[in-house]
């Protein structure tokens, strides 16, 4: 089995990219692993929730990103391989990484073609985001990845096993480390 013990792997990308599927497959490759689902942190907000893709959600998103980073950091300090799947764009890494408390962070942007991502996203069932407008907006946000090109993986033509193998190889060679 591969090792990522004491380290964090963020699996991010637009809705429909395959983050959840990939993250579940990745944790199966480790002896001790934690899967953190970013959506669960947003769903924990019982009152005062703001749609995260809207401009008024900036403060909420900062708090949630810090909570994800702190949780991931604690599990990593405990010796677990931590896979966090969720929408953590490059614009939030300066919030997440310090919150992780100095633990090593690897960063992967999963980005199939826009058509594939949209088809997958709108095929899901509620409460998942299935509205094409914010899905397209978030896809576009992940198209601009200046300085993070080496962290992008186009999964359009790969099976889940092929993708996981590619990701693990890139982690082991240090290509995804921040």
Secondary structure, 3 states (H helix, E strand, C coil): CCCCCCEEEEEECCCCCCHHHHHHHHHCCCCCEEEEEHHHHHHCCCCCCCCCCCHHHHHHHHHHHHHHHHHHHHHHHCCCEEEEECCCCHHHHHHHHHHCCCCEEEEEEECCCHHHHHHHHHHCCCCCCCCHHHHHHHHHHHHCCCCCHHHEECCCCCCHHHHHHHHHHHHHCCCCEC
